[in-house]
Amino acid sequence: RTDKNQPPGEVRFIGGQWRSRKLPVAQGPTVPEGLRPTPDRVRETLFNWLGQDLGGWHCVDVCAGTGALGFEAASRGAVQVFMVEQHAALVKQLRANQQRLDAQAVQVVAGDGLAFLREQAARAPGSVDVVFFDPPFDSTLYAAALESAKTLLTPEGCFYLESAREWPAEELAALGWERWRYLRAGAVHAHLLRPLA
């Protein structure tokens, strides 16, 4: 988590068309406590796992927060990135950054991320290449998000799960997922998952 006395002022693109550009992060009393952009090192590793070029990919960034993951995907060529966020101050910042970048692939959705996953899974099953799920660390929505994402993903699709703890392979298998990649960086546990066949 970020230190609430020293909120992060910006996020930096790791790769793609906006590489090294920086985007401001919403700050102030209206911003939810504990907002923590995925660290640079973790994002760099994640996009190494996914492959540098996401050309043609469809992505959903649930609990988008700063948008660090979704904008990075768009920078690397994703053709559609839904960023779902329910906090008004963060939605405002996401939209401002989308306009600043003229990020045509990005669509900012104000609302509940889990509800969006369920609606998309019902409306367009098998249509998404990667779901990014980086909720507040005290979230109880992990299992529900994993359940909805199974229907939403393409057969080769994957689910990025960021949390305050490591999810063991056995626990994920019980929920229908294979742990493909894993990294710990400080308090962040980063997992890249694939649905079990």
Rosetta blueprint (number, residue, H / E / L):
1 R L
2 T L
3 D L
4 K L
5 N L
6 Q L
7 P L
8 P L
9 G L
10 E E
11 V E
12 R E
13 F L
14 I L
15 G L
16 G L
17 Q L
18 W L
19 R L
20 S L
21 R L
22 K E
23 L E
24 P E
25 V L
26 A L
27 Q L
28 G L
29 P L
30 T L
31 V L
32 P L
33 E L
34 G L
35 L L
36 R L
37 P L
38 T L
39 P L
40 D H
41 R H
42 V H
43 R H
44 E H
45 T H
46 L H
47 F H
48 N H
49 W H
50 L H
51 G L
52 Q L
53 D L
54 L L
55 G L
56 G L
57 W L
58 H E
59 C E
60 V E
61 D E
62 V E
63 C L
64 A L
65 G L
66 T L
67 G L
68 A H
69 L H
70 G H
71 F H
72 E H
73 A H
74 A H
75 S H
76 R L
77 G L
78 A L
79 V L
80 Q E
81 V E
82 F E
83 M E
84 V E
85 E E
86 Q L
87 H L
88 A H
89 A H
90 L H
91 V H
92 K H
93 Q H
94 L H
95 R H
96 A H
97 N H
98 Q H
99 Q H
100 R H
101 L H
102 D L
103 A L
104 Q L
105 A L
106 V E
107 Q E
108 V E
109 V E
110 A E
111 G L
112 D L
113 G H
114 L H
115 A H
116 F H
117 L H
118 R H
119 E H
120 Q H
121 A H
122 A H
123 R H
124 A L
125 P L
126 G L
127 S L
128 V E
129 D E
130 V E
131 V E
132 F E
133 F E
134 D L
135 P L
136 P L
137 F L
138 D L
139 S L
140 T L
141 L L
142 Y H
143 A H
144 A H
145 A H
146 L H
147 E H
148 S H
149 A H
150 K H
151 T H
152 L H
153 L E
154 T E
155 P E
156 E E
157 G E
158 C E
159 F E
160 Y E
161 L E
162 E E
163 S E
164 A L
165 R L
166 E L
167 W L
168 P L
169 A H
170 E H
171 E H
172 L H
173 A H
174 A H
175 L L
176 G L
177 W E
178 E E
179 R E
180 W E
181 R E
182 Y E
183 L E
184 R E
185 A E
186 G L
187 A L
188 V E
189 H E
190 A E
191 H E
192 L E
193 L E
194 R E
195 P E
196 L L
197 A L
